[in-house]
Amino acid sequence: MGIESIGNIIAKLRKEKGATQEELAKHAQVSTQAVSKWENGGVPDTELLPKIADFFEVSIDTLFGRNITDYSDIENALAKKVQKPTWEERFNTAFELCWIIQQAHNGDSIKKIQDELGDKERIYASVNDDSGFTLMGLSRHLPYFLIAPECKDKELAFFEGIDYITFFKDFSDKAVFDTMLLLNKREQNKGITLNWLIKNLNIENEKAMEVIRILKKYKLINTTQVEMDDTIQEIYNYIPTPSFVALLIFAREMIDRPQSWKFWVNNRTKPYLS
């Protein structure tokens, strides 16, 4: 494909991106008429090519129709793709890339997440093999992606020094669980007191002290002493962790098992914890 078709490629990329000629013109710092001229057989000035390529997040070779597969610098290319102006755009782009990884694992042709969702609210995809597994939720309300390469020493990875029974017992306590929910719904820089717990959970002083003890045990809060009205009062500061939200995500999927799968690949021959 020769240089004379660069305008056609620009038009195609713009439509795929869902961008207007005005948006491309603004990014390239040219007039809308200039973009229109390109798309009707014109050729942009050479110095504009990097800006145009950046707008579409492609290489300059792509603008010339050169399909070159070069994985030597793919890490930097991915980093550049993710580095959007806002954190929301970065997370959305990263999640789209995770979906590409998931499809590639399954050998699927690459499609956008929204194309796959259609009218469904929740669909899932998973690839399982003796080398590891992936698990992905494409829900509009709760999207997530997990990739877990196989670890060699399961005893060390999962069990050594870890008391799961006590942990689940602690967090199955309604007061503890409700406290974690409340703390994760509040502004992170707000401290709490024993009286705050008693009031908001409608529990006795002794129970509130037990909740504080459990949260301290898992290093989820730290203590600051403040002098008020000539008395020392303890303020408890929550130390936010995404692990609690991740726990809710995967607990939810165990309670309300996924029914709609985009694909489920199971090549695994051994138990997950063997």
Secondary structure, 3 states (H helix, E strand, C coil): CCHHHHHHHHHHHHHHHCCCHHHHHHHHCCCHHHHHHHHCCCCCCHHHHHHHHHHHCCCHHHHCCCCCCCCCCHHHHHHHHHCCCCHHHHHHHHHHHHHHHHHHHHCCCCCCHHHHHCCCCCCEEEEEECCEEEEEEECCCCEEEEEEECCCCHHHHHHCCCCHHHHHHHHHCHHHHHHHHHHHHCCCCCCECHHHHHHHHCCCHHHHHHHHHHHHHCCCEEEEEEEECCEEEEEEEECCCHHHHHHHHHHHHHHCCCCCEEEEEECCCCCCCC
